[in-house]
Amino acid sequence: MKGFSLLETIVALGIFVISLSLMTTCWKLCTSQYQKSNENSEFSLQQCISLLESDQLDLNIIDVGKYTVALKNNKTGARYFLSQHGEMIQFIGFSGGHVPILYHVKSFSIEYDEPILFLKIKQEHQNRTLKLVIPMEKKAQNAKK
């Protein structure tokens, strides 16, 4: 006898339907996780902007490099660095300690055009430029002139 019996065809069709439904479920889970990851990344960026432009920190820029910016809290005199370490951007105190600002960063660079600080951030699937209004410290301005 040539060909498949009816029973073999029904079993093969059943296996195909089960496999297809499992693949569809996996696809939906993966896409929902990806969307959540993007939402978390967007939320982290907004927190980063809020922190750096916060009136409570009252930050001024002391010095700007290509990959690091030195900041000073005008109220307390505390000094900080903003730079990339591994795959995260950190807010680091001169006297120690650090706060992770943003994760999954592939590359990070800085440009400054008074009073706007441009943070160019490349993450897995996104390139972004954050524009923060942070003035240069008056002493640092006079020294550069």
Buried (B, 14 or more C-beta within 10 A) or exposed (E): EEEEEEEEEEEEEEEEEEEEEEEEEEEEEEEEEEEEEBEEBEEBBEEBBEBBEEEEBEBBBBBBEEEBBBBBBEEEEBBBBBBBEEBBBBBBEEEEEBEEBBEBBEEBBBEBEEEEBEBEBEBEEEEEEBEBEBBBBEEBEEEEE
